[in-house]
């Protein structure tokens, strides 16, 4: 496999590392949305959230909280986004599970949460509830 994030996570390519343990490396993003934008990379390869084991996903979220707390204090940001994309339609461009740590600053115009709000119609709501709960029971 020739996964660039595997190479970054495992130290085969030099990075600006903020944190490292046996399972993860946290690096500064080379194309940051804001000052301090970083990535949590598991050292083991998982293409997306559907492949990552529950225990590893839980550890990634705990690490995300730890990093966000430290980064907000250190960088004096006004808010924080944790972003995790799955599939091309969702904006995933590298198919190795990763989480974006994005410090937010008043007026930064990063546009992370700039979706247009829609409406939830009753018929659609009922269909979603029915189909998702059926999948959860399967």
N, C-alpha and C positions, 0 to 999 in steps of 0.2 A: 504494500500500500504506500502511496506517495502523498500522505496527508500533511499539508503545511502546518496545521495546528498541532498535530502529533509531534512534529519536529520542534515547534516552539515550546510546547508543554514539557518536552523531555530534554530540553537544553541542547538539541542538535543545532539550533540556530540561535545566535545571541539575542537576548531580549532585555527590555527595561523591566525587570522583575520587581514587583511590589511585595510578593508573598510566595512562599513555596512550602509544601509539605509532601508527604509520600504519594498523595493522590492528585494534587492540584498545583497549578502554577497560575498566578495572577500577574498579568503583564499590562503595561500601558499600550493602548491601541495606537497604531502608527498613523491612522487617519481619524483622529478624535473628533467627536461631535462637540465636545466641550473640554475645557481644561481638566485633566485628570481622568478622562474616559479610559477605562481599563476593561480587560476581559478575564473572566474566570475560565480556565481550560483544564478539564480533567486530563490526566496523563494517559489514561487508557482511552482508546477510540470508541466512541458511540456517535453515530451519525446525527442523532436528534433525541428529543425527549422520549420518543416511543421506544428507543433501544436502551436507554440508560437504566440501570437497576435502581429500584426505589431507594435503596440505602445511599447510593452515590448521589442521586438527585437531592435527597434530603441534606446530605453533607454540603452540596453545592449551594443550597439555599441558606444554610447556616453560615457558610463562608461568605455568601453575599451580604448577609446582615452584618457580620463582623467587619467586612471591608467597607461597606457603606457608612457604618458608624465612624470608623477611623478616618475615612476620606472626608466626610462632611466636616469633622472637627479640624483636620489638618488643612483642608483647602478652603474652609469657610464658605461652603456652598449654601445656597438657599433652599435646596431640595435635592431629590435623588431619584433616578430611574434605574430599576433593575429590568433589563429587557432580555428576552430569550425567544428567538425566532425559530420556527420549524417549517421547512419547505420553502420553495422559491416564492410561492404566492404570499408568504408571510415575511419575505425579505431575507431569508437565510441564503447567504452566498458562499459560505464555507460549511461543508457537510461534516462537521465535527461539533458535537454539542458544546455550546459555550454560552455564557451569560455576559451581557454588557453591563458594566457598572458606569453610570453616567451621572456625574455631579451636575446639578442644575443651578443656574445663576439667573437672577432677575434680568429679563431682557436678553437672554442668550440666543433666542430664536432657533433653538436646536430642533424644534418641530417634532419631538418624539411622540407627543400625545395629541396630534392635530387631526384626529379623524372627525368626520362629520357625523353628528349624532343622528340616528334614525329613530323609528318608532317600533315598538313591539306589539304586533297585532295579536289578538286573542287566539285566532286559529293557528297562527305560526307558533305562538308560545306553547299551546297544547301539543302540537306535533313535535316540537323540540323536546319537551318534557317526556313525552311518550317514547320517542326513539332513543334518547340518551339513557333513560332509566332502564329500558330493555337491554341496552348494551352493557350497562353496569351489572345487571343480573346474569348476563350470559357467561 
